[in-house]
């Protein structure tokens, strides 16, 4: 899928464009998850941090939310936060792999 980012580098609040590391890391997770989930995967809302990190958020009001944060450099680890509405369950995963992310995504949005 084609992805382009056309932003100024900075504004009065900080960095607007994610770093190459943050962007590539996020795209890597999204491509792997999209390949596994296919039609069950849906678009995310995206925002950058003032330091060049990137957050991708998926939400369904009746199910919950999941957020992937990819930091600006390899010096910090990506993390996942998710909320399952039915169980009122809030979880932060500071260490994860693609399989864990897929499992969390399914847990939030396929929960019966």
Phi and psi restraints in degrees (value plus and minus 20) as a CYANA .aco file:
   2 UNK   PHI     -96.4   -56.4
   2 UNK   PSI     116.2   156.2
   3 UNK   PHI    -153.1  -113.1
   3 UNK   PSI     108.3   148.3
   4 UNK   PHI    -153.0  -113.0
   4 UNK   PSI     128.3   168.3
   5 UNK   PHI    -147.4  -107.4
   5 UNK   PSI     100.0   140.0
   6 UNK   PHI    -143.6  -103.6
   6 UNK   PSI      67.6   107.6
   7 UNK   PHI    -151.9  -111.9
   7 UNK   PSI     134.0   174.0
   8 UNK   PHI     -84.7   -44.7
   8 UNK   PSI     140.3   180.3
   9 UNK   PHI     -88.5   -48.5
   9 UNK   PSI     -66.6   -26.6
  10 UNK   PHI    -163.2  -123.2
  10 UNK   PSI     141.3   181.3
  11 UNK   PHI    -158.2  -118.2
  11 UNK   PSI    -184.3  -144.3
  12 UNK   PHI     -85.7   -45.7
  12 UNK   PSI     -36.0     4.0
  13 UNK   PHI    -117.5   -77.5
  13 UNK   PSI     -37.2     2.8
  14 UNK   PHI     119.6   159.6
  14 UNK   PSI    -175.4  -135.4
  15 UNK   PHI     -91.1   -51.1
  15 UNK   PSI     113.7   153.7
  16 UNK   PHI    -118.4   -78.4
  16 UNK   PSI     -54.8   -14.8
  17 UNK   PHI    -115.2   -75.2
  17 UNK   PSI     115.8   155.8
  18 UNK   PHI     -86.9   -46.9
  18 UNK   PSI     132.9   172.9
  19 UNK   PHI     -88.2   -48.2
  19 UNK   PSI     141.8   181.8
  20 UNK   PHI     -79.4   -39.4
  20 UNK   PSI     -60.2   -20.2
  21 UNK   PHI     -80.8   -40.8
  21 UNK   PSI     -69.3   -29.3
  22 UNK   PHI     -82.1   -42.1
  22 UNK   PSI     -65.7   -25.7
  23 UNK   PHI     -82.9   -42.9
  23 UNK   PSI     -69.4   -29.4
  24 UNK   PHI     -83.0   -43.0
  24 UNK   PSI     -58.5   -18.5
  25 UNK   PHI     -84.4   -44.4
  25 UNK   PSI     -67.1   -27.1
  26 UNK   PHI     -82.3   -42.3
  26 UNK   PSI     -66.5   -26.5
  27 UNK   PHI     -82.1   -42.1
  27 UNK   PSI     -58.4   -18.4
  28 UNK   PHI     -79.0   -39.0
  28 UNK   PSI     -66.1   -26.1
  29 UNK   PHI     -84.5   -44.5
  29 UNK   PSI     -65.4   -25.4
  30 UNK   PHI     -82.0   -42.0
  30 UNK   PSI     -63.6   -23.6
  31 UNK   PHI     -81.8   -41.8
  31 UNK   PSI     -62.5   -22.5
  32 UNK   PHI     -87.6   -47.6
  32 UNK   PSI     -62.0   -22.0
  33 UNK   PHI     -89.5   -49.5
  33 UNK   PSI     -61.1   -21.1
  34 UNK   PHI     -81.4   -41.4
  34 UNK   PSI     -58.6   -18.6
  35 UNK   PHI     -82.9   -42.9
  35 UNK   PSI     -59.0   -19.0
  36 UNK   PHI     -97.8   -57.8
  36 UNK   PSI     -68.0   -28.0
  37 UNK   PHI    -104.6   -64.6
  37 UNK   PSI     -44.5    -4.5
  38 UNK   PHI      27.2    67.2
  38 UNK   PSI    -132.2   -92.2
  39 UNK   PHI     -88.4   -48.4
  39 UNK   PSI     -36.1     3.9
  40 UNK   PHI    -105.5   -65.5
  40 UNK   PSI     -23.8    16.2
  41 UNK   PHI    -113.8   -73.8
  41 UNK   PSI     116.2   156.2
  42 UNK   PHI    -151.1  -111.1
  42 UNK   PSI     147.8   187.8
  43 UNK   PHI     -81.5   -41.5
  43 UNK   PSI     129.4   169.4
  44 UNK   PHI    -127.9   -87.9
  44 UNK   PSI     139.1   179.1
  45 UNK   PHI    -109.2   -69.2
  45 UNK   PSI     121.1   161.1
  46 UNK   PHI    -146.1  -106.1
  46 UNK   PSI     118.9   158.9
  47 UNK   PHI    -167.1  -127.1
  47 UNK   PSI     137.1   177.1
  48 UNK   PHI    -125.7   -85.7
  48 UNK   PSI     134.4   174.4
  49 UNK   PHI    -107.5   -67.5
  49 UNK   PSI     147.1   187.1
  50 UNK   PHI     -90.2   -50.2
  50 UNK   PSI     -28.3    11.7
  51 UNK   PHI    -126.5   -86.5
  51 UNK   PSI     -21.7    18.3
  52 UNK   PHI      86.0   126.0
  52 UNK   PSI     -15.8    24.2
  53 UNK   PHI     -96.0   -56.0
  53 UNK   PSI     152.4   192.4
  54 UNK   PHI    -158.6  -118.6
  54 UNK   PSI     117.4   157.4
  55 UNK   PHI    -136.3   -96.3
  55 UNK   PSI     114.8   154.8
  56 UNK   PHI    -138.2   -98.2
  56 UNK   PSI     107.8   147.8
  57 UNK   PHI    -144.7  -104.7
  57 UNK   PSI     112.3   152.3
  58 UNK   PHI    -136.2   -96.2
  58 UNK   PSI     118.9   158.9
  59 UNK   PHI    -168.4  -128.4
  59 UNK   PSI     119.6   159.6
  60 UNK   PHI    -154.8  -114.8
  60 UNK   PSI      96.0   136.0
  61 UNK   PHI     -72.8   -32.8
  61 UNK   PSI     -53.6   -13.6
  62 UNK   PHI    -104.5   -64.5
  62 UNK   PSI     -30.9     9.1
  63 UNK   PHI    -133.2   -93.2
  63 UNK   PSI     -73.8   -33.8
  64 UNK   PHI     131.6   171.6
  64 UNK   PSI    -179.2  -139.2
  65 UNK   PHI    -159.6  -119.6
  65 UNK   PSI     133.6   173.6
  66 UNK   PHI    -161.9  -121.9
  66 UNK   PSI     118.4   158.4
  67 UNK   PHI    -149.8  -109.8
  67 UNK   PSI     112.9   152.9
  68 UNK   PHI    -128.1   -88.1
  68 UNK   PSI     104.9   144.9
  69 UNK   PHI    -134.4   -94.4
  69 UNK   PSI     105.0   145.0
  70 UNK   PHI    -133.1   -93.1
  70 UNK   PSI      98.3   138.3
  71 UNK   PHI     -91.7   -51.7
  71 UNK   PSI     150.9   190.9
  72 UNK   PHI     -91.5   -51.5
  72 UNK   PSI     -43.2    -3.2
  73 UNK   PHI    -159.2  -119.2
  73 UNK   PSI     146.7   186.7
  74 UNK   PHI     -89.2   -49.2
  74 UNK   PSI     -30.1     9.9
  75 UNK   PHI     -88.6   -48.6
  75 UNK   PSI     -39.1     0.9
  76 UNK   PHI    -140.0  -100.0
  76 UNK   PSI     131.8   171.8
  77 UNK   PHI    -112.6   -72.6
  77 UNK   PSI     123.8   163.8
  78 UNK   PHI     -83.2   -43.2
  78 UNK   PSI     136.2   176.2
  79 UNK   PHI    -163.5  -123.5
  79 UNK   PSI     141.4   181.4
  80 UNK   PHI    -141.0  -101.0
  80 UNK   PSI     117.7   157.7
  81 UNK   PHI    -141.4  -101.4
  81 UNK   PSI     117.4   157.4
  82 UNK   PHI    -163.6  -123.6
  82 UNK   PSI     136.3   176.3
  83 UNK   PHI    -154.3  -114.3
  83 UNK   PSI     106.4   146.4
  84 UNK   PHI    -125.9   -85.9
  84 UNK   PSI      91.1   131.1
  85 UNK   PHI     -79.0   -39.0
  85 UNK   PSI     -69.2   -29.2
  86 UNK   PHI     -77.7   -37.7
  86 UNK   PSI     -55.9   -15.9
  87 UNK   PHI    -118.2   -78.2
  87 UNK   PSI     -24.2    15.8
  88 UNK   PHI      30.7    70.7
  88 UNK   PSI      26.3    66.3
  89 UNK   PHI    -124.3   -84.3
  89 UNK   PSI     103.7   143.7
  90 UNK   PHI    -135.1   -95.1
  90 UNK   PSI     106.6   146.6
  91 UNK   PHI    -157.0  -117.0
  91 UNK   PSI     116.9   156.9
  92 UNK   PHI    -138.4   -98.4
  92 UNK   PSI     107.6   147.6
  93 UNK   PHI    -132.2   -92.2
  93 UNK   PSI      88.8   128.8
  94 UNK   PHI    -106.5   -66.5
  94 UNK   PSI     -32.0     8.0
  95 UNK   PHI    -156.5  -116.5
  95 UNK   PSI     104.1   144.1
  96 UNK   PHI    -179.6  -139.6
  96 UNK   PSI     148.5   188.5
  97 UNK   PHI    -148.6  -108.6
  97 UNK   PSI    -198.0  -158.0
  98 UNK   PHI     -80.2   -40.2
  98 UNK   PSI     -61.1   -21.1
  99 UNK   PHI     -81.6   -41.6
  99 UNK   PSI     -61.3   -21.3
 100 UNK   PHI     -83.3   -43.3
 100 UNK   PSI     -60.8   -20.8
 101 UNK   PHI     -84.1   -44.1
 101 UNK   PSI     -63.9   -23.9
 102 UNK   PHI     -81.7   -41.7
 102 UNK   PSI     -63.6   -23.6
 103 UNK   PHI     -80.9   -40.9
 103 UNK   PSI     -63.1   -23.1
 104 UNK   PHI     -84.6   -44.6
 104 UNK   PSI     -62.3   -22.3
 105 UNK   PHI     -80.0   -40.0
 105 UNK   PSI     -66.7   -26.7
 106 UNK   PHI     -84.7   -44.7
 106 UNK   PSI     -60.7   -20.7
 107 UNK   PHI     -78.5   -38.5
 107 UNK   PSI     -63.4   -23.4
 108 UNK   PHI     -93.2   -53.2
 108 UNK   PSI     -67.9   -27.9
 109 UNK   PHI    -117.7   -77.7
 109 UNK   PSI     -32.3     7.7
 110 UNK   PHI    -132.0   -92.0
 110 UNK   PSI     -15.1    24.9
 111 UNK   PHI     -78.9   -38.9
 111 UNK   PSI     109.7   149.7
